[in-house]
Amino acid sequence: MDNATPPTHDAVTRRSFLRSGSAAGAGLVLGAPAILSAAAQAAPSDEIRVGFIGCGKQQEVLFNAMKNIPGIHYAAVCDIMKDRVGAAFGRIRAAFGNNPRRYLDVEDMLSKEKDLDAVFVATPDFWHAPHTVMALEAGLHVYCEKMMSNTIEGARSMVKAAEASGKVCQIGHQRRSNPRYRYTLDQLINGNNVCGHITSINGQWNRGVKSSQDIKVKESTLPDVSVLNKYGFKDAHQFLNWRWYRDLSGGPISDLGAHQIDIFNWFLGTAPTSVMASGGKNHFKHREHFDNVMCVFEYDTPAGGARAFYQVLTTTSAGGGYYEAFMGTEGTVQISERDAYTQVYRESDAPSWDPLVQRGFLKRSSAPAPAATDGNVIAAYASAAPEAYELPGALSKPPHQPHIENFFSAVRGEASLNCDARHAFESEAPIYWVNPAAQAGQTIQLTAEHLNV
Ligand SMILES: NC(=O)c1ccc[n+]([C@@H]2O[C@H](COP(=O)([O-])OP(=O)(O)OC[C@H]3O[C@@H](n4cnc5c(N)ncnc54)[C@H](O)[C@@H]3O)[C@@H](O)[C@H]2O)c1
């Protein structure tokens, strides 16, 4: 599944390409084929010089996912919290032996670092647009974490800045480069029509109370409150728990839901036409955002339409974790970053999938098939249990690595981005309307005004 080979290249041409810009983001369509491999064996002159903006939890995840990619020099780290700058510095020094320069302010870093090629933005969502726009305008390629912004205006400004700069701007929806997702879309859904007509999608991220608690750190490690105020945080609680505040984040539907609603739109190749939603503060009463949200998107698809249900729970982990299930007249593909939640089912009256198994597209599930009846059947109309199948192969890398490899390949001019700013925006735009629909208790018809840059 992870089988693309890196093209050969001329180092000097690439080096000048890194400096001058790229057309790699142009013209990508939802579902376009991937070039997944990193540019292996880069010569020193061909190194991509990287800086990090925001060095919290996700920076650590990204760094661990990219440290085995060759040809990268980690030149600078920036965070308003000294301890986190120190931790990111330590991670780089431990892995590569060099001392990246340390900054406590992004503008300071961008004004002094004249030799950077690219930055990774992993700050709280309300900082994504300012940081991405600043970096693009400074002539840098940008990998920015999802959700693009806490506001749709912020996300629009990122698309415009990316396109005006001609630089590569990847948004961190890492599933877009995950071989499992690309295989499922390209080979199973589009290539072999395993679902038939997809009429329904069911997605969820269920997380329990313990994993949704407020974050606390030792007070002595926090920046002074005057520093927090300067960077838009009212106090230490807001700084650590920005995800629960309306001015700083879209809350769980954007923090967790963004990953999965993006997959709905990408796999269907279109944006929804409406959204209805309901949300509540059922447990975490003091928070500004809903702790639980349920929503339904309607889609016009060439096959005859579909609707997607999505729920994000931060108060209950039961019910199967996180996945997206594409449910059709002939089969269902349930897919997740986790193997445990990934499964494919054939409707009992659909054409046989034996040819797909023989050609290696699917494996019969090793899990025991459900019994035809458990003795408690009360409805004469119950369908026969669908047959379960598994995908061949598993991702052998950290889940973010293929997306970062794709970014570096695009920076080198060898690949198109799998999730450039415009296509991320097209897919994320409906998500910005879930909270307003839930707050108003109304269905929102999604028009060009809601969805366009
Ligand atoms: N793709 C994924 O799977 C995934 C997973 C987790 C988080 N994320 C995203 O990554 C981003 C960061 O999340 P996190 O969990 O690391 O949050 P975090 O709070 O742990 O880290 C954010 C860091 O940014 C720093 N910061 C805040 N304002 C800053 C500023 N103005 N300048 C410089 N640094 C600043 C903070 O000090 C903190 O260290 C979020 O956008 C989140 O949505 C993505």
Ligand as a Chemical Component Dictionary entry (heavy atoms), coordinates in Angstrom:
data_LIG
# 
_chem_comp.id                   LIG 
_chem_comp.type                 NON-POLYMER 
_chem_comp.pdbx_formal_charge   0 
_chem_comp.three_letter_code    LIG 
# 
loop_
_chem_comp_atom.comp_id 
_chem_comp_atom.atom_id 
_chem_comp_atom.alt_atom_id 
_chem_comp_atom.type_symbol 
_chem_comp_atom.charge 
_chem_comp_atom.model_Cartn_x 
_chem_comp_atom.model_Cartn_y 
_chem_comp_atom.model_Cartn_z 
_chem_comp_atom.pdbx_ordinal 
LIG N1  N1  N 0  -3.323 16.300 13.693 1  
LIG C1  C1  C 0  -3.544 15.797 14.900 2  
LIG O1  O1  O 0  -3.798 14.602 15.065 3  
LIG C2  C2  C 0  -3.478 16.707 16.098 4  
LIG C3  C3  C 0  -3.458 16.159 17.390 5  
LIG C4  C4  C 0  -3.354 17.035 18.482 6  
LIG C5  C5  C 0  -3.300 18.411 18.272 7  
LIG N2  N2  N 1  -3.353 18.908 17.004 8  
LIG C6  C6  C 0  -3.318 20.367 16.763 9  
LIG O2  O2  O 0  -2.042 20.878 17.118 10 
LIG C7  C7  C 0  -2.169 22.184 17.641 11 
LIG C8  C8  C 0  -1.469 22.242 19.005 12 
LIG O3  O3  O 0  -2.120 21.340 19.891 13 
LIG P1  P1  P 0  -1.396 20.857 21.237 14 
LIG O4  O4  O 0  -2.179 19.723 21.748 15 
LIG O5  O5  O -1 0.061  20.674 21.010 16 
LIG O6  O6  O 0  -1.621 22.141 22.173 17 
LIG P2  P2  P 0  -0.702 22.617 23.352 18 
LIG O7  O7  O 0  -1.476 23.616 24.124 19 
LIG O8  O8  O 0  -0.110 21.439 24.046 20 
LIG O9  O9  O 0  0.504  23.336 22.592 21 
LIG C9  C9  C 0  0.395  24.608 21.999 22 
LIG C10 C10 C 0  1.727  25.331 22.231 23 
LIG O10 O10 O 0  1.684  26.606 21.571 24 
LIG C11 C11 C 0  2.304  27.564 22.408 25 
LIG N3  N3  N 0  1.824  28.901 22.050 26 
LIG C12 C12 C 0  0.638  29.463 22.339 27 
LIG N4  N4  N 0  0.545  30.689 21.791 28 
LIG C13 C13 C 0  1.715  30.892 21.138 29 
LIG C14 C14 C 0  2.231  31.978 20.375 30 
LIG N5  N5  N 0  1.500  33.088 20.142 31 
LIG N6  N6  N 0  3.471  31.867 19.862 32 
LIG C15 C15 C 0  4.212  30.737 20.075 33 
LIG N7  N7  N 0  3.779  29.681 20.801 34 
LIG C16 C16 C 0  2.540  29.762 21.316 35 
LIG C17 C17 C 0  1.942  27.130 23.822 36 
LIG O11 O11 O 0  2.838  27.638 24.770 37 
LIG C18 C18 C 0  1.998  25.618 23.704 38 
LIG O12 O12 O 0  3.266  25.114 24.040 39 
LIG C19 C19 C 0  -3.664 22.476 17.697 40 
LIG O13 O13 O 0  -4.043 23.221 16.594 41 
LIG C20 C20 C 0  -4.307 21.113 17.631 42 
LIG O14 O14 O 0  -5.575 21.143 17.013 43 
LIG C21 C21 C 0  -3.428 18.085 15.923 44 
# 
loop_
_chem_comp_bond.comp_id 
_chem_comp_bond.atom_id_1 
_chem_comp_bond.atom_id_2 
_chem_comp_bond.value_order 
_chem_comp_bond.pdbx_ordinal 
LIG N1  C1  SING 1  
LIG C1  O1  DOUB 2  
LIG C1  C2  SING 3  
LIG C2  C3  SING 4  
LIG C2  C21 DOUB 5  
LIG C3  C4  DOUB 6  
LIG C4  C5  SING 7  
LIG C5  N2  DOUB 8  
LIG N2  C6  SING 9  
LIG N2  C21 SING 10 
LIG C6  O2  SING 11 
LIG C6  C20 SING 12 
LIG O2  C7  SING 13 
LIG C7  C8  SING 14 
LIG C7  C19 SING 15 
LIG C8  O3  SING 16 
LIG O3  P1  SING 17 
LIG P1  O4  DOUB 18 
LIG P1  O5  SING 19 
LIG P1  O6  SING 20 
LIG O6  P2  SING 21 
LIG P2  O7  DOUB 22 
LIG P2  O8  SING 23 
LIG P2  O9  SING 24 
LIG O9  C9  SING 25 
LIG C9  C10 SING 26 
LIG C10 O10 SING 27 
LIG C10 C18 SING 28 
LIG O10 C11 SING 29 
LIG C11 N3  SING 30 
LIG C11 C17 SING 31 
LIG N3  C12 SING 32 
LIG N3  C16 SING 33 
LIG C12 N4  DOUB 34 
LIG N4  C13 SING 35 
LIG C13 C14 SING 36 
LIG C13 C16 DOUB 37 
LIG C14 N5  SING 38 
LIG C14 N6  DOUB 39 
LIG N6  C15 SING 40 
LIG C15 N7  DOUB 41 
LIG N7  C16 SING 42 
LIG C17 O11 SING 43 
LIG C17 C18 SING 44 
LIG C18 O12 SING 45 
LIG C19 O13 SING 46 
LIG C19 C20 SING 47 
LIG C20 O14 SING 48 
# 
